[in-house]
């Protein structure tokens, strides 16, 4: 085996997880096979276009001109697309020099840009996407040999597998980014914690309560109220210790003249969420400010649970972290009246406790089911 192949194969799989390494892989293939340029590209036969991952033989303008004027009538790619994916071949395997010069695409494009001869690896096919690696030579160069085709054939299955891995990782990264971006659309602060009590994800509404810890590697929650911080750490600890048995807990604190309610609850990932969150994600903290611009409206509460205006005033006090007694003082009603409304609210929301009700309302309002 060519001594250059083993490090090259290793580099191919390295590029699977580091796409920025594909250009160097392509140029190494060029050096091993021999030629004046190399082209790593994905093509879409249904749209008749080619997108270069890397090319050191075609400029951006030349590729654009090809897609506009040649791709839709390229007899070469028409023949190549009929081959089985996972194969390597030489241009001379498919066309003689006489046949090539009878092709309009060859005269209009390939011959003019110096792609007179090439060895190709058709290494990938996924639905309408085809993956190609071609090493090109000009008229002045000697023709490719069968040995060079065989070298490219050895690399083809590795290119195929690495590209599949690369595309899967890319799709997962995009899904992850979309999921993380969606957290920004939520009207409350969200922090997701790992079993090590470090933040694995959070949105900008919660970022002011996240800080770097000197004692533990990673980012942690840091509430401005020591008592609330201690309550939060105790709640998180109980969830980490027994996530299936732990119950949700509420706590309140003030910060920058605003009242906050923090709900600490176990996090159970769905199959979709496991694609963008670490496996050890076990806890969620929801932070709601009574003064934010996305306060839960009375209309939403009425539409969602059939809650009356009087009940809405009570539940807003509970969402702000107030006790029934404190809510009664703020609303200028008796504690008995507040408890009466709470009993009705529990029935309408289908909850067994105030904490469960607060968790449910915040989850429903944020779309966190």
Phi, psi and omega in degrees: 000142177304126184298342180279346187289318183299311176296329179292317178299319177298319180294324179299314181288332175294323180292339179301322180259353179228082185306334180294349181270352182300319178302318179294322176299314181300316181291329176291321175300319178300317181293323181288317183280322181093122180168169183271347179201162178224149184222117176251117190215157172244132181241155177235098183299329181291329179259357179053058177212160179232135176242119183279126169285320176202140174209130174248017178236345179235136176279168177300319180295321179293321177294318178297319179296320178299312182297328183277320190250338189243322190307321184288347180225032182276106180292333181294307181293333176299319178286318183296323181292347178275350179282162178285133175296148182093017180239156175242145182205167176252152178302323181293342175291336188253328185219144170275167179300322179295317180294321181299317183285355175268352181270129181297321182296326181291315181292321185279334187227295189303313183293323183289328182264005175086014176267063186281334180210143177204155172255133187235144172243114175266088195259351187212139171214126179216105185056248183261007183255130178242140179252135184227146167227118181235134175252126189250153173227160180259182181296331183283344181273158174288154182292154176295147179261165177295328178296321179291326175296318180295324176298317179293326178295325178295323183281336188303309180297330178287321175299319180299309182295318181295321179294322177298316178298316182299316180291323178294318178295321179295317179297319179295320180295320179294317178297320179297316181295321178298319180295317180293321178297325181296333177299329180291340181277348182287143184278001179231166176286137180231131174229127176253129185246149176271174178292353175262009179064035175243148182286121177266339177194149177197160178257175187294333179293338181255354189298331181293345180254015179246133179215160178281133181263139176280335184272325184236140179290130179114178182263141183228163176283137179221093180282148184286344181259116182304319180295316179294322178298318180294319177299316181297314181298323178294319180294316179296318181299319181293326178289317179297321183291320182213077186299329182280342182256339185292149177249163180287149179226146179246147174211160182228155178199165178248145179204127180052047177064020177238147177264132181238145168245130177246127177248122179255121186218150176298148178247124177244113184282141170274174180299323180291317182294332180293345179282339182235003177236148176299151182298333185269014174294123187224353188215143177233138175243123177254130183242118181240128177258133180290348183251009182283170183279003182236039180301141180297122186278157176296324179297319179295317180296321179293316181292322185283316188236358183072034185275138180281165178302320179295319178294325179298319180296323179291313184294330176295323177293320178293322178294335178276001176091009181279148173282165177304321179295316178296321178298319179298319179295318181293322185271355180059044175230173181279152175303327179298319179296317179297315180295325177298315179293323180297319178300319178292320180296320179297320180292318183289329179268353179072035183245159181256352181207165179297317180299314179300322180293315179299316178300313183297315182297315180294321178296311182297318182295327182271351183079020180263091182260000000 
